[in-house]
Amino acid sequence: MLTTLKNAFKIKEIRLKLLYTLMMLVIIRLGCELPVPGVNREYFAQWYTNQVGATSGLVDMFTGGSFMNMSVFALNITPYITSSIIMQLMTIAIPKLEEMQREGEEGRKKIASITRYVTVGLALIESTAMAIGFSRSNLLQNGGALDIITVIVTLTAGSAVLMWFGEQITEKGVGNGISIVLTINILSRIPQDMKSLYQQFVENKSIGVGVVAAVVIIAIIIGMVVLVIYLNDGERKIPVQYAKKMQGRKMIGGQSTHIPLKINTAGVIPIIFASSIMEFPQVIVSLFNINLNEFWGEFFKYLSSNQWCKFSRGNIKYSIGLLVYIAMVIAFAYFYTSITFNPLEVADNMKKNGGFIPGIRPGRPTSDYLTKILNYIIFIGACGLTLIGVLPFFFNGAFGASVSFGGTSLIIIVSVILETIKQVESQMLVRNYKGFLND
């Protein structure tokens, strides 16, 4: 990785892209410190922590602390992520969008334009709900209509500007702009989390205990990173053979290739889906001060992620929410893969081009074979995702190690860093090819 960056800085074109990306990230981090007019930031942070507890760690992680600081980027790019997922689902349900997706570059531009409008709409809805909730909870300095409108406009504009920053990084920087913005937000919280771990387990301890604690913490983090890398890069290669055929006077085809089926086909999407659905009811209840009876209050308490860690302290009843979370991660892994990878379509395309899997008949048998293999792979990937997602809750319950970054953040960080390095390497390769052709 260091060698790639070193070589990239030697090429002027790529060096300018890297510097442009760095400049945009600095601007974004500065924007995360600009306060929203009309909101009492200190009172809001204290109130939200008391209301939601450890659940705020997930929100704080994705927004890089800007939500707890109630900055102009408090919504961050979460509306864009949500709108992108919605558009992916809609392309399956709406034939018109599916046609756009198949139109190539022009179709993708149209879908991207629609995604921007959906993002602004979602940001407007979220900011309106938040502003009304703030007003009812007396979190606004004056509490008047002007303060509510100011909060709505500021949060919506902040989310739209951040989306534009991400697109600029994609076009003029190293690419992968939205993912890089999300990653820098997560990375910004890690120093504070490491400081908390140091103060909790190393500081003011004897030398022996402190050294052992530091080694254990480092080993756990490295182990999880290695697990994430294997989960992210692992794939099953399905061999494909193309039959030879005559075209004019030449015999073409006959080459061998493979279909790469990634173990973690859905990425981090299942964890994000499951976490959002599990925490959404509690956030709504907290923001709108909804009074629940004893049954529903206890029910939401079990579903809250800040209670799951208690299962490792002997409170088995708190494992109910954790079991629901695990089931949802596995279910979403199958669901998301089913809408992004169609074995029947792949089998039909192979058949049209004269391709076949050795030992498997073309057409329906190939589709059934791919579905069977895919189901095994999805289950392995979902189990890996679940393990990475649950481990932080176990360590929190067993040792009280409460930090904002965990399995979800590690998956995002590792996958984005690896993808960005591949982007830089591909740009360097293209640059070298251009130089060779010009010569």
DAWOVEN-V950449 format. One record per residue. D_CENTER is the distance of its C-alpha to the mean C-alpha in whole Angstrom. Layout:
# DAWOVEN-V950449
d_center: {D_CENTER:D_CENTER}
This chain:
# DAWOVEN-V950449
d_center: {22:25:27:25:24:28:29:27:28:32:31:31:29:26:27:27:24:22:24:23:20:21:23:20:18:21:22:18:19:22:21:19:23:24:25:26:29:31:28:30:27:28:29:26:24:27:27:23:23:26:25:22:22:19:17:17:15:11:12:14:11:8:12:13:16:17:17:19:21:21:21:21:18:17:15:13:11:9:12:11:8:10:13:12:11:14:16:15:17:19:20:21:23:25:27:27:24:24:27:25:22:25:27:25:24:26:24:21:22:23:20:18:21:21:17:18:21:19:16:19:21:18:18:22:21:19:21:24:24:23:26:28:27:27:31:32:31:33:30:31:34:36:35:36:35:35:32:30:30:29:26:25:26:24:21:21:22:20:17:19:19:16:15:18:18:14:17:19:17:17:20:22:20:19:16:12:13:10:8:10:11:8:9:12:12:10:13:16:16:16:20:21:19:22:24:24:24:27:29:29:29:31:33:37:37:39:39:38:36:34:34:33:30:29:29:27:24:24:24:22:19:20:20:17:16:18:17:13:15:17:15:13:16:18:20:23:25:28:31:32:35:37:40:43:44:47:46:50:51:48:46:43:40:40:37:35:31:28:25:22:20:17:17:13:13:11:8:5:6:9:8:7:10:12:11:12:15:16:16:17:21:21:20:22:25:25:24:27:29:30:32:32:35:35:33:30:30:30:28:25:25:25:21:20:18:20:23:22:22:26:26:27:30:32:31:30:30:26:25:25:22:20:22:20:17:17:19:16:14:16:17:14:14:17:17:14:15:19:18:16:19:23:25:28:27:27:30:32:31:32:35:36:36:38:35:35:34:37:38:36:38:36:35:34:35:32:30:31:30:27:26:27:26:22:23:23:21:18:20:20:16:15:18:16:13:15:17:14:13:16:18:17:19:22:22:22:25:27:27:25:23:21:18:15:13:12:11:7:8:10:8:5:9:11:9:9:13:14:13:15:18:18:18:21:23:23:24:27:28:28:30:32:33:34:36:38:39:40:43}
